[in-house]
Amino acid sequence: MATTRAVSGDTRFFRFTQIELPWAVGPPDGRYLLRADGEPPEAPPAHVLVIATLGAPERRRLARKKRQAEPQPEPELVTTGRATVIDVGEAFASEAQAHAWLRNAGEDDFADGLAVLNRALHAFRLVTADPYLTPVGRHQALVARVGYGAGEQVADGLWTHANELAHSRGRQRRATVLQPQARLAAALNGRERSLASQELTLRARLDLDHGRDREATLQVLVALDAAIAELTLDPAADALGDRLEELRGRRDITAVAAQEALAGPLTPARLEEVVFTLQRIEAIFRARAVANA
């Protein structure tokens, strides 16, 4: 547990999550107000996002546009960034209440803050029209913190009390079981063909995991059509016969969901169908990997 300076007894305390990254976060340094998703502009803010750039290397001024590279160059210094997500929807009634919350705070609380940050990064991606801006994953954090502090403390990246979270990868993921290093080598040397539907499926999963249900639904339909077309001609098609028929059977219901997504938010039942379809597409790619092993 980390601690900063003490504050007066009548101070209001707010919970926060904080992440430090081995690159500049993206948006310009500053404070940003975020309302809850879907709330009108006149609604009170739910979060304050504080962006700060740390450890930025001094820009070298070179007289020439080009210079000779050293045979064994020293590693370049890198910029690091910090994002603090402050929950301003409801302050703690007392520091004792805040301290009681922190005793049980952990990865779930950090995940909530990371979701808010990624929502802001997605908005920045759209307003800058920069397709290379991507969400931040938990595994990319140099430091992950949850804690609480007074308003001006947390707005400056400080706190009264905070916990640093140690990231554990947990159980071995399915992707690890399927030997990604060997499959990467096969993809790079042409023994395993990469499919457009694989990329489309990943984009759908990314949208779904970040709450962009309408975008995910449209991506799922395109990924489904591409997967059916590509896998029908794939060398592993015979081993995927039943799974391919299952995907074909889900085409109509996915098309209906996509039409609804064009008009507005999906109903929970319709979204559940989309999620299931995406899971079945992901499953057939795992089966293809096993068949090609």
Secondary structure by P-SEA (a helix, b strand, c coil): ccccccccccbbbbbbbbbbccccccccbbbbbbccccccccccccbbbbbbbccccccccccccbbbbbccccccbbbbbbbbbbccccccccaaaaaaaaaaccaaaaaaaaaaaaaaaaaaaaaaccccbbbbccccccccccccccaaaaaaccccbbbbbbbbbccccccccccaaaaaaaaaaccbbbbaaaaaaaaaaaaaaacaaaaaaaaaaaaaaaaaaaaaaccccccaaaaaaaaaaaaaaaaaaaaaaaaccccaaaaaaaaaaaaaaaaaaaaaaaaac
